Amino acid sequence: MGAEKMDLKELETLYLNRQSCREFSDRPLDGELVKEICRVALLAPSAMNAQPWRLIAVTGERRKEILPLLQRLGMNKFLSGAQALIVVAEGKNSGPMKVGAAFKENEFLRNDLGILTAHLVLAAQAAGVGSCIIGWRNEEKLREALGLGKKTLIPEIVALGYPADGYPVREKKRKAAEDVFSLF
Ligand SMILES: Cc1cc2nc3c(=O)[nH]c(=O)nc-3n(C[C@H](O)[C@H](O)[C@H](O)COP(=O)(O)O)c2cc1C
């Protein structure tokens, strides 16, 4: 497969429409679709192709078990309406990761998980599913609740669900490209 060109404007539209959804409808989200979104997102690149990750989809009643761990100081109340909470976590070392383990203490691991998260929210958007990246979390308690190892990194969680009826697409507030881009 070559580097096939796609319409950058179409991609821009996807980026513009992807936004943090903070009001979900109660429309159920098909488990197979969640799996498919994750499968596509897992095409994300990673340092040395180590793929040092795992995605844990928390759905149904089990959501309630981890919700309080994501709702600190009155924040993230809207998460109660999310249909799936995808925990983006460090995975087990395997194959190329044995070499990659040398990088475990540095930023590659965190970068890789962040890149996966970006792929996840964009894949969700492409499937017409709303999302919100959640950085507020009680990492220690989350690890316990999910039976993960004591040092397993969980940099973020991605909430998924259909946006509430009439939920508006907000205008993006971003720094102007000319202020943050330069040709050297
Ligand atoms: C690492 C990370 C952590 C975030 N944590 C939260 C969070 O805990 N709660 C929340 O409502 N939004 C959270 N966000 C969403 C950001 O506030 C949002 O992406 C940003 O304001 C830009 O808005 P947009 O996503 O609608 O374009 C987080 C985003 C990132 C990338």
The ligand as a Tripos MOL2 file, in Angstrom:
@<TRIPOS>MOLECULE
LIG
   31    33     1     0     0
SMALL
NO_CHARGES

@<TRIPOS>ATOM
      1 C1         -4.5800   14.9330   28.4670 C.3       1 LIG1
      2 C2         -5.9560   15.5690   28.4800 C.ar      1 LIG1
      3 C3         -6.6930   15.5380   29.6610 C.ar      1 LIG1
      4 C4         -7.9880   16.0960   29.6900 C.ar      1 LIG1
      5 N1         -8.7360   15.9880   30.8210 N.ar      1 LIG1
      6 C5        -10.0210   16.4370   30.8320 C.ar      1 LIG1
      7 C6        -10.8580   16.2190   31.9490 C.ar      1 LIG1
      8 O1        -10.4700   15.6110   32.9580 O.2       1 LIG1
      9 N2        -12.1300   16.6970   31.8870 N.ar      1 LIG1
     10 C7        -12.6230   17.3440   30.7810 C.ar      1 LIG1
     11 O2        -13.7950   17.7330   30.7980 O.2       1 LIG1
     12 N3        -11.8420   17.5570   29.6990 N.ar      1 LIG1
     13 C8        -10.5620   17.1160   29.6820 C.ar      1 LIG1
     14 N4         -9.7770   17.2740   28.5640 N.ar      1 LIG1
     15 C9        -10.3330   17.9270   27.3710 C.3       1 LIG1
     16 C10        -9.7020   19.3020   27.1000 C.3       1 LIG1
     17 O3        -10.1900   20.2280   28.0430 O.3       1 LIG1
     18 C11       -10.0730   19.7050   25.6530 C.3       1 LIG1
     19 O4         -9.5160   18.7780   24.7530 O.3       1 LIG1
     20 C12        -9.5830   21.0970   25.2770 C.3       1 LIG1
     21 O5        -10.2060   22.0820   26.0670 O.3       1 LIG1
     22 C13        -9.8790   21.4150   23.7990 C.3       1 LIG1
     23 O6        -11.2520   21.3280   23.5160 O.3       1 LIG1
     24 P1        -11.8540   20.3060   22.4610 P.3       1 LIG1
     25 O7        -11.4030   18.9160   22.8680 O.co2     1 LIG1
     26 O8        -13.3510   20.4520   22.5780 O.co2     1 LIG1
     27 O9        -11.3520   20.6930   21.1070 O.co2     1 LIG1
     28 C14        -8.5040   16.7350   28.5280 C.ar      1 LIG1
     29 C15        -7.7400   16.7470   27.3460 C.ar      1 LIG1
     30 C16        -6.4950   16.1720   27.3150 C.ar      1 LIG1
     31 C17        -5.7270   16.1590   26.0030 C.3       1 LIG1
@<TRIPOS>BOND
     1     1     2 1
     2     2     3 ar
     3     2    30 ar
     4     3     4 ar
     5     4     5 ar
     6     4    28 ar
     7     5     6 ar
     8     6     7 ar
     9     6    13 1
    10     7     8 2
    11     7     9 ar
    12     9    10 ar
    13    10    11 2
    14    10    12 ar
    15    12    13 ar
    16    13    14 ar
    17    14    15 1
    18    14    28 ar
    19    15    16 1
    20    16    17 1
    21    16    18 1
    22    18    19 1
    23    18    20 1
    24    20    21 1
    25    20    22 1
    26    22    23 1
    27    23    24 1
    28    24    25 2
    29    24    26 1
    30    24    27 1
    31    28    29 ar
    32    29    30 ar
    33    30    31 1
@<TRIPOS>SUBSTRUCTURE
     1 LIG1         1 GROUP 0 **** ****
